[in-house]
């Protein structure tokens, strides 16, 4: 997971307006703009973002109130972090279009559940960032993905938007996947892994 953190409602609202998050974990007792108000703002924006409310009160009334605001899930403090992670992952699956169990292009196969990549049946060892970039490109099904979107989806807000890290990661990813190349550079736009109807990849 790539995670951004906001310690007050105004900062959270600002981040939610410039970044497409799959899930927002939202404390109802935020300073400044309340969690309830921020939840309403996120929902009114029409974003696919799923909202999980956190609160110190676990009463039925509080849960009903939070869900009535439009929150997708509700978790009372204290909570076990493994449960929080499991709930966030479940919400994230609902926030993005369903993807096939295994993503593939040509003879490259990526299994998101097992976190494995193979080419021609042979395993390919990738770093977490290389895996994340390949997963996003394969899930795009031939569409172009910009460097900015890759930074947003695979890294976090601390990544320098002017960095060459995406280009370098794509370069090492290409080397590890070998020939023939499957990742196109679309000058001025980003990268793509062509679908069968798009033709073959070019550097």
Secondary structure, DSSP 8 states (H G I E B T S, - for coil): ------SSHHHHHHHHHHS--SEEEEETT-SSS-HHHHHHHHHHTT---EEEEEES---HHHHHHHHHTT-SEEEESS--HHHHHHHHHHHHHHHS----SEEEETTEEEETTTTEEEETTEE----HHHHHHHHHHHHTTT--B-HHHHHHHHS-TTS-TT-SHHHHHHHHHHHHH-SS---EEETTTEEE---TTT-----
